[in-house]
Amino acid sequence: MFHLQHLGVKCSNNTGDMNVQPAKLEVDGEPIFLKRRAIPYGQRDVVLQALEKMERDGIITRVTSSTWAMPIVIAIKSDGKTASLW
């Protein structure tokens, strides 16, 4: 059972939590595993900082392996120092 309140909503500089009722999601599809995309060398530090912040905030959890995997999509903001990851 997944709880929707663990999903962060990015509406400001902090993620915050949503106050919603728990929901049960049934996953009955086949696992999908897509290879990772190469991160350009000049963007690696920015992306690593964004991933570390998401891990600290409890949005993502580090795993060693998984049957499900999707590459991240990186959007570097105009300041060149802030990354949004999806």
N, CA, C and O atoms as a GROMACS GRO file, in nm:
protein
  344
    1MET      N    1   0.085  -0.117   0.000
    1MET     CA    2   0.000   0.000   0.000
    1MET      C    3   0.089   0.124   0.000
    1MET      O    4   0.180   0.136   0.082
    2PHE      N    5   0.063   0.213  -0.090
    2PHE     CA    6   0.137   0.338  -0.097
    2PHE      C    7   0.052   0.447  -0.033
    2PHE      O    8  -0.070   0.448  -0.048
    3HIS      N    9   0.114   0.537   0.036
    3HIS     CA   10   0.042   0.649   0.095
    3HIS      C   11   0.072   0.774   0.013
    3HIS      O   12   0.188   0.809  -0.007
    4LEU      N   13  -0.031   0.839  -0.033
    4LEU     CA   14  -0.013   0.957  -0.116
    4LEU      C   15   0.056   1.070  -0.042
    4LEU      O   16   0.117   1.157  -0.105
    5GLN      N   17   0.046   1.071   0.091
    5GLN     CA   18   0.108   1.180   0.164
    5GLN      C   19   0.260   1.174   0.157
    5GLN      O   20   0.327   1.270   0.195
    6HIS      N   21   0.317   1.063   0.110
    6HIS     CA   22   0.462   1.053   0.095
    6HIS      C   23   0.509   1.112  -0.038
    6HIS      O   24   0.629   1.125  -0.061
    7LEU      N   25   0.416   1.147  -0.124
    7LEU     CA   26   0.453   1.208  -0.251
    7LEU      C   27   0.467   1.358  -0.230
    7LEU      O   28   0.372   1.424  -0.187
    8GLY      N   29   0.583   1.413  -0.261
    8GLY     CA   30   0.604   1.556  -0.242
    8GLY      C   31   0.543   1.636  -0.356
    8GLY      O   32   0.544   1.591  -0.471
    9VAL      N   33   0.491   1.750  -0.325
    9VAL     CA   34   0.438   1.840  -0.426
    9VAL      C   35   0.525   1.964  -0.426
    9VAL      O   36   0.544   2.027  -0.322
   10LYS      N   37   0.579   1.996  -0.541
   10LYS     CA   38   0.672   2.108  -0.548
   10LYS      C   39   0.596   2.235  -0.589
   10LYS      O   40   0.576   2.262  -0.707
   11CYS      N   41   0.554   2.310  -0.488
   11CYS     CA   42   0.482   2.435  -0.513
   11CYS      C   43   0.563   2.555  -0.469
   11CYS      O   44   0.528   2.669  -0.500
   12SER      N   45   0.671   2.532  -0.398
   12SER     CA   46   0.757   2.640  -0.351
   12SER      C   47   0.897   2.583  -0.338
   12SER      O   48   0.927   2.478  -0.394
   13ASN      N   49   0.982   2.651  -0.265
   13ASN     CA   50   1.119   2.602  -0.246
   13ASN      C   51   1.127   2.481  -0.156
   13ASN      O   52   1.225   2.406  -0.163
   14ASN      N   53   1.027   2.458  -0.070
   14ASN     CA   54   1.026   2.336   0.008
   14ASN      C   55   0.918   2.244  -0.047
   14ASN      O   56   0.823   2.290  -0.111
   15THR      N   57   0.932   2.115  -0.021
   15THR     CA   58   0.839   2.020  -0.080
   15THR      C   59   0.712   2.005  -0.001
   15THR      O   60   0.604   1.992  -0.059
   16GLY      N   61   0.721   2.007   0.132
   16GLY     CA   62   0.601   1.993   0.212
   16GLY      C   63   0.536   1.857   0.192
   16GLY      O   64   0.581   1.778   0.109
   17ASP      N   65   0.433   1.830   0.266
   17ASP     CA   66   0.358   1.706   0.252
   17ASP      C   67   0.212   1.739   0.227
   17ASP      O   68   0.163   1.845   0.265
   18MET      N   69   0.144   1.647   0.164
   18MET     CA   70   0.002   1.662   0.139
   18MET      C   71  -0.075   1.591   0.249
   18MET      O   72  -0.034   1.483   0.292
   19ASN      N   73  -0.182   1.647   0.295
   19ASN     CA   74  -0.269   1.583   0.392
   19ASN      C   75  -0.386   1.520   0.318
   19ASN      O   76  -0.488   1.584   0.296
   20VAL      N   77  -0.370   1.394   0.280
   20VAL     CA   78  -0.474   1.321   0.207
   20VAL      C   79  -0.497   1.186   0.272
   20VAL      O   80  -0.414   1.139   0.350
   21GLN      N   81  -0.609   1.125   0.240
   21GLN     CA   82  -0.640   0.992   0.291
   21GLN      C   83  -0.551   0.889   0.221
   21GLN      O   84  -0.518   0.906   0.104
   22PRO      N   85  -0.511   0.783   0.292
   22PRO     CA   86  -0.430   0.678   0.230
   22PRO      C   87  -0.506   0.614   0.114
   22PRO      O   88  -0.628   0.601   0.118
   23ALA      N   89  -0.433   0.574   0.012
   23ALA     CA   90  -0.492   0.507  -0.104
   23ALA      C   91  -0.414   0.380  -0.132
   23ALA      O   92  -0.293   0.374  -0.110
   24LYS      N   93  -0.483   0.279  -0.181
   24LYS     CA   94  -0.418   0.154  -0.215
   24LYS      C   95  -0.406   0.148  -0.367
   24LYS      O   96  -0.506   0.157  -0.438
   25LEU      N   97  -0.284   0.132  -0.417
   25LEU     CA   98  -0.258   0.123  -0.560
   25LEU      C   99  -0.222  -0.020  -0.594
   25LEU      O  100  -0.130  -0.078  -0.534
   26GLU      N  101  -0.292  -0.078  -0.688
   26GLU     CA  102  -0.262  -0.214  -0.731
   26GLU      C  103  -0.177  -0.208  -0.857
   26GLU      O  104  -0.216  -0.146  -0.956
   27VAL      N  105  -0.062  -0.272  -0.852
   27VAL     CA  106   0.029  -0.275  -0.966
   27VAL      C  107   0.023  -0.415  -1.025
   27VAL      O  108   0.069  -0.511  -0.963
   28ASP      N  109  -0.034  -0.425  -1.144
   28ASP     CA  110  -0.047  -0.557  -1.204
   28ASP      C  111   0.023  -0.566  -1.340
   28ASP      O  112   0.008  -0.666  -1.411
   29GLY      N  113   0.099  -0.465  -1.376
   29GLY     CA  114   0.170  -0.466  -1.503
   29GLY      C  115   0.306  -0.533  -1.493
   29GLY      O  116   0.353  -0.563  -1.383
   30GLU      N  117   0.366  -0.556  -1.606
   30GLU     CA  118   0.500  -0.613  -1.610
   30GLU      C  119   0.602  -0.503  -1.578
   30GLU      O  120   0.584  -0.388  -1.620
   31PRO      N  121   0.708  -0.536  -1.504
   31PRO     CA  122   0.812  -0.436  -1.475
   31PRO      C  123   0.874  -0.382  -1.604
   31PRO      O  124   0.896  -0.455  -1.700
   32ILE      N  125   0.902  -0.253  -1.603
   32ILE     CA  126   0.967  -0.187  -1.716
   32ILE      C  127   1.102  -0.138  -1.669
   32ILE      O  128   1.113  -0.073  -1.564
   33PHE      N  129   1.206  -0.169  -1.744
   33PHE     CA  130   1.341  -0.125  -1.710
   33PHE      C  131   1.401  -0.059  -1.834
   33PHE      O  132   1.425  -0.126  -1.934
   34LEU      N  133   1.424   0.071  -1.827
   34LEU     CA  134   1.488   0.144  -1.936
   34LEU      C  135   1.626   0.188  -1.891
   34LEU      O  136   1.646   0.228  -1.776
   35LYS      N  137   1.722   0.181  -1.983
   35LYS     CA  138   1.859   0.218  -1.950
   35LYS      C  139   1.868   0.366  -1.916
   35LYS      O  140   1.790   0.448  -1.964
   36ARG      N  141   1.966   0.398  -1.833
   36ARG     CA  142   1.987   0.538  -1.794
   36ARG      C  143   2.042   0.618  -1.911
   36ARG      O  144   2.106   0.564  -2.002
   37ARG      N  145   2.018   0.746  -1.908
   37ARG     CA  146   2.074   0.838  -2.006
   37ARG      C  147   2.202   0.896  -1.950
   37ARG      O  148   2.214   0.916  -1.829
   38ALA      N  149   2.297   0.922  -2.035
   38ALA     CA  150   2.423   0.983  -1.991
   38ALA      C  151   2.396   1.128  -1.949
   38ALA      O  152   2.327   1.202  -2.019
   39ILE      N  153   2.452   1.167  -1.835
   39ILE     CA  154   2.441   1.305  -1.788
   39ILE      C  155   2.564   1.380  -1.837
   39ILE      O  156   2.676   1.336  -1.812
   40PRO      N  157   2.546   1.492  -1.906
   40PRO     CA  158   2.662   1.569  -1.951
   40PRO      C  159   2.753   1.605  -1.833
   40PRO      O  160   2.705   1.639  -1.725
   41TYR      N  161   2.883   1.597  -1.855
   41TYR     CA  162   2.980   1.619  -1.748
   41TYR      C  163   2.958   1.752  -1.676
   41TYR      O  164   2.970   1.759  -1.554
   42GLY      N  165   2.926   1.857  -1.749
   42GLY     CA  166   2.907   1.989  -1.691
   42GLY      C  167   2.783   2.000  -1.602
   42GLY      O  168   2.770   2.095  -1.526
   43GLN      N  169   2.692   1.904  -1.612
   43GLN     CA  170   2.568   1.908  -1.533
   43GLN      C  171   2.569   1.809  -1.417
   43GLN      O  172   2.476   1.808  -1.337
   44ARG      N  173   2.671   1.727  -1.406
   44ARG     CA  174   2.673   1.621  -1.304
   44ARG      C  175   2.664   1.675  -1.162
   44ARG      O  176   2.586   1.622  -1.082
   45ASP      N  177   2.739   1.778  -1.129
   45ASP     CA  178   2.736   1.832  -0.992
   45ASP      C  179   2.597   1.885  -0.957
   45ASP      O  180   2.547   1.861  -0.847
   46VAL      N  181   2.535   1.957  -1.050
   46VAL     CA  182   2.402   2.013  -1.027
   46VAL      C  183   2.300   1.901  -1.008
   46VAL      O  184   2.215   1.909  -0.919
   47VAL      N  185   2.308   1.797  -1.091
   47VAL     CA  186   2.214   1.685  -1.081
   47VAL      C  187   2.236   1.608  -0.951
   47VAL      O  188   2.139   1.573  -0.884
   48LEU      N  189   2.360   1.583  -0.915
   48LEU     CA  190   2.389   1.511  -0.790
   48LEU      C  191   2.339   1.590  -0.669
   48LEU      O  192   2.286   1.530  -0.575
   49GLN      N  193   2.354   1.722  -0.670
   49GLN     CA  194   2.303   1.804  -0.560
   49GLN      C  195   2.151   1.794  -0.552
   49GLN      O  196   2.096   1.784  -0.442
   50ALA      N  197   2.084   1.797  -0.667
   50ALA     CA  198   1.937   1.787  -0.668
   50ALA      C  199   1.892   1.650  -0.616
   50ALA      O  200   1.795   1.641  -0.541
   51LEU      N  201   1.961   1.543  -0.657
   51LEU     CA  202   1.927   1.409  -0.609
   51LEU      C  203   1.950   1.395  -0.459
   51LEU      O  204   1.869   1.335  -0.389
   52GLU      N  205   2.062   1.450  -0.410
   52GLU     CA  206   2.091   1.443  -0.266
   52GLU      C  207   1.986   1.519  -0.185
   52GLU      O  208   1.946   1.474  -0.078
   53LYS      N  209   1.941   1.634  -0.236
   53LYS     CA  210   1.837   1.711  -0.167
   53LYS      C  211   1.706   1.632  -0.164
   53LYS      O  212   1.638   1.629  -0.061
   54MET      N  213   1.670   1.570  -0.276
   54MET     CA  214   1.547   1.491  -0.280
   54MET      C  215   1.555   1.372  -0.184
   54MET      O  216   1.455   1.334  -0.124
   55GLU      N  217   1.673   1.314  -0.170
   55GLU     CA  218   1.690   1.202  -0.076
   55GLU      C  219   1.679   1.251   0.068
   55GLU      O  220   1.614   1.187   0.150
   56ARG      N  221   1.743   1.365   0.100
   56ARG     CA  222   1.734   1.423   0.235
   56ARG      C  223   1.590   1.458   0.271
   56ARG      O  224   1.548   1.438   0.386
   57ASP      N  225   1.514   1.510   0.174
   57ASP     CA  226   1.376   1.550   0.198
   57ASP      C  227   1.279   1.432   0.201
   57ASP      O  228   1.160   1.451   0.225
   58GLY      N  229   1.329   1.312   0.176
   58GLY     CA  230   1.244   1.194   0.181
   58GLY      C  231   1.158   1.171   0.059
   58GLY      O  232   1.064   1.092   0.063
   59ILE      N  233   1.189   1.240  -0.051
   59ILE     CA  234   1.112   1.225  -0.174
   59ILE      C  235   1.153   1.097  -0.247
   59ILE      O  236   1.069   1.027  -0.303
   60ILE      N  237   1.283   1.068  -0.246
   60ILE     CA  238   1.334   0.947  -0.310
   60ILE      C  239   1.414   0.868  -0.208
   60ILE      O  240   1.458   0.922  -0.106
   61THR      N  241   1.433   0.740  -0.236
   61THR     CA  242   1.511   0.652  -0.150
   61THR      C  243   1.615   0.583  -0.236
   61THR      O  244   1.585   0.536  -0.346
   62ARG      N  245   1.737   0.577  -0.187
   62ARG     CA  246   1.845   0.511  -0.260
   62ARG      C  247   1.823   0.360  -0.258
   62ARG      O  248   1.795   0.302  -0.153
   63VAL      N  249   1.837   0.295  -0.374
   63VAL     CA  250   1.827   0.150  -0.385
   63VAL      C  251   1.949   0.098  -0.461
   63VAL      O  252   2.012   0.172  -0.536
   64THR      N  253   1.980  -0.030  -0.441
   64THR     CA  254   2.095  -0.088  -0.512
   64THR      C  255   2.052  -0.155  -0.642
   64THR      O  256   2.130  -0.162  -0.736
   65SER      N  257   1.929  -0.205  -0.647
   65SER     CA  258   1.879  -0.265  -0.771
   65SER      C  259   1.726  -0.264  -0.768
   65SER      O  260   1.664  -0.255  -0.662
   66SER      N  261   1.666  -0.273  -0.888
   66SER     CA  262   1.521  -0.272  -0.899
   66SER      C  263   1.481  -0.333  -1.032
   66SER      O  264   1.556  -0.324  -1.130
   67THR      N  265   1.364  -0.394  -1.037
   67THR     CA  266   1.312  -0.445  -1.164
   67THR      C  267   1.243  -0.334  -1.243
   67THR      O  268   1.219  -0.350  -1.362
   68TRP      N  269   1.212  -0.222  -1.176
   68TRP     CA  270   1.151  -0.108  -1.241
   68TRP      C  271   1.256   0.003  -1.249
   68TRP      O  272   1.322   0.032  -1.150
   69ALA      N  273   1.273   0.065  -1.366
   69ALA     CA  274   1.367   0.177  -1.378
   69ALA      C  275   1.329   0.264  -1.497
   69ALA      O  276   1.295   0.215  -1.604
   70MET      N  277   1.336   0.394  -1.475
   70MET     CA  278   1.312   0.492  -1.581
   70MET      C  279   1.421   0.598  -1.572
   70MET      O  280   1.461   0.635  -1.462
   71PRO      N  281   1.470   0.647  -1.685
   71PRO     CA  282   1.570   0.752  -1.679
   71PRO      C  283   1.509   0.882  -1.628
   71PRO      O  284   1.391   0.909  -1.650
   72ILE      N  285   1.591   0.962  -1.560
   72ILE     CA  286   1.541   1.091  -1.513
   72ILE      C  287   1.546   1.192  -1.628
   72ILE      O  288   1.626   1.179  -1.721
   73VAL      N  289   1.461   1.290  -1.620
   73VAL     CA  290   1.460   1.400  -1.715
   73VAL      C  291   1.511   1.522  -1.641
   73VAL      O  292   1.459   1.558  -1.536
   74ILE      N  293   1.613   1.586  -1.695
   74ILE     CA  294   1.680   1.698  -1.628
   74ILE      C  295   1.643   1.828  -1.698
   74ILE      O  296   1.654   1.840  -1.820
   75ALA      N  297   1.601   1.925  -1.620
   75ALA     CA  298   1.577   2.060  -1.671
   75ALA      C  299   1.662   2.155  -1.588
   75ALA      O  300   1.633   2.179  -1.471
   76ILE      N  301   1.768   2.210  -1.647
   76ILE     CA  302   1.855   2.305  -1.578
   76ILE      C  303   1.794   2.443  -1.595
   76ILE      O  304   1.765   2.486  -1.707
   77LYS      N  305   1.775   2.512  -1.485
   77LYS     CA  306   1.716   2.646  -1.490
   77LYS      C  307   1.817   2.746  -1.547
   77LYS      O  308   1.935   2.714  -1.561
   78SER      N  309   1.771   2.864  -1.580
   78SER     CA  310   1.854   2.963  -1.649
   78SER      C  311   1.975   3.007  -1.567
   78SER      O  312   2.073   3.055  -1.624
   79ASP      N  313   1.970   2.990  -1.433
   79ASP     CA  314   2.086   3.027  -1.353
   79ASP      C  315   2.199   2.925  -1.366
   79ASP      O  316   2.311   2.951  -1.323
   80GLY      N  317   2.171   2.809  -1.426
   80GLY     CA  318   2.272   2.707  -1.448
   80GLY      C  319   2.312   2.631  -1.323
   80GLY      O  320   2.396   2.542  -1.330
   81LYS      N  321   2.252   2.663  -1.210
   81LYS     CA  322   2.292   2.601  -1.083
   81LYS      C  323   2.179   2.522  -1.019
   81LYS      O  324   2.200   2.457  -0.916
   82THR      N  325   2.060   2.527  -1.076
   82THR     CA  326   1.944   2.461  -1.019
   82THR      C  327   1.888   2.362  -1.120
   82THR      O  328   1.866   2.397  -1.236
   83ALA      N  329   1.865   2.239  -1.075
   83ALA     CA  330   1.810   2.137  -1.163
   83ALA      C  331   1.675   2.092  -1.113
   83ALA      O  332   1.654   2.074  -0.993
   84SER      N  333   1.583   2.073  -1.206
   84SER     CA  334   1.455   2.010  -1.175
   84SER      C  335   1.460   1.871  -1.236
   84SER      O  336   1.496   1.855  -1.352
   85LEU      N  337   1.425   1.770  -1.157
   85LEU     CA  338   1.431   1.633  -1.204
   85LEU      C  339   1.293   1.572  -1.205
   85LEU      O  340   1.213   1.595  -1.114
   86TRP      N  341   1.265   1.494  -1.309
   86TRP     CA  342   1.140   1.420  -1.317
   86TRP      C  343   1.170   1.277  -1.344
   86TRP      O  344   1.079   1.195  -1.355
   0.00000   0.00000   0.00000
